[in-house]
Amino acid sequence: MSTRIVADTLIPGRGTPVDDGTVIMEFGEISYVGPTTDAPPAVGDEDLVEVDTVMPGLWDCHAHFVGLPMTNLEAMGSADIVAASARAVDDAQQCVNAGVTSVREVGGIGIRLAQAITEGRDARSASSR
């Protein structure tokens, strides 16, 4: 399975942004990043995605998924863990929507979310069941 992402602007992570750039992924791994004019030709059944901008995922090196509706550390001790977990799933989805693809959870219930995320359960897939 191959996916070709063509972007008006490609931010490669190193070097300067590339106008009219392409990213090719084959079987979940990146096989090409660079100008569209230099990209290998499409082969077989390839998904094409056209976007304005593509860039590497961002890292959040210090996060707390605590699932509280407001910042109140005292409430953590008495919070309903089921409601907090549901809110934390939404918090994780907001991270992804903002371009954050890796999070170091340093105190909260995020470590317990990791299993559900690994299984492919997120806010969108859970609502479609």
N, C-alpha and C positions, 0 to 999 in steps of 0.2 A: 504494500500500500504506500502510495507516494502522495505528498501534499506539496503544492507550489504556492508560496505566499508572495504576491507581488505588491510592493509598497511604493507610494510616491516618495517617501523618505524612509530609508533603512538606517537605523542607528546600530552599528555593529558591536558596540561595546568597547572596541579599541579603534583608534583612528577617527577620521572625520565621517560625518553622516554621508550617505550615498543617495543621490537622487535617482529615482527609478531603480530600486533594488529588489532582489529576489532572495528568498530563503526556500530551500528545498529540503523536505524531510522525507526520509525513506525508512519505513518500519520503526517510526518513533525516534530516529536519530537524524540530526542535521547533517546533510551531505554537501550542501553548498550554501554560501552566504556571499553576496556581492552584487555587482551591477547586473541588471537583467540582460544586457547585451552580451555578457560573458557566460551566462548560465547555460548549462547543458540543455539540449532540447527535451521537450516533454516526451515521456515514454508511456505507452499503454494507458491504463485507466488511472488518471491522475486527478486529484481534487485540486481545484484552483480557487484561491482566496485572494481577493483584491482589497487592500486597505490603504488608508492614508499614511499611517506610520507603523512601523514595527521596530521593537527594541528588545533587548534581553530582559528577562524577568528581574524585578528588584528583590533585594533581600531586606527583611526587617530583622535586625540582630537582637532586638530586645522588645518582646511583646508579652502582654498578659491577657489571655482570653479568660475572663472571669464571668462574663455573662450577666453583668449588672446593668440595669436600665439607666443608671446614673453613677457617677464616680462617688462612691461612699464605701471606704474600706471596712468600716464597722459592719456594714450590711453583708459582707462576705460570709461571716460566721453563721448567719441565720437565713441565707438565701436558699430557696428551693432549688436543689441541684438539677431537677428536670427542666425547670423554666430557664435556669442559667445555661444549661447545655444547649437548649434550643436557641437562645440568644447568641451564644458563642458560635454556633454554626453560621448564623447570619453575619457575625463579625468576621469570620474566616472568609466568607463569600465576598464581603466588602473589600478585604485585602486583595483577593484575586482580581476583582473588578478594577482596583486601583493600580494593577500591574505588579503587585507583590506576589511572587510565586514561591518564596521560601521564607519561613518564619522560625525564629528561635524563640520558643515559648519558655519564659523564665519564671513562671509562677502563676498558675491558674489551672483551668481544666483543659487547656489546649492539648496536653499530652494524651488525654482520653479521646479527643477528637481525631487524633492521628489515625487510629484504626478505622474509623468510619470514612475518613477521607481516602485512605488507602483502598478501601473497598469500593470507592467510587460514589459514596453517598454524600451529596451536598444539598444545598437548599433547593436547587432546581430539580434534581432527580428525585428527591424525597417527595416533592409536591406532585410528581407525575405518577406516583404509585397508587 
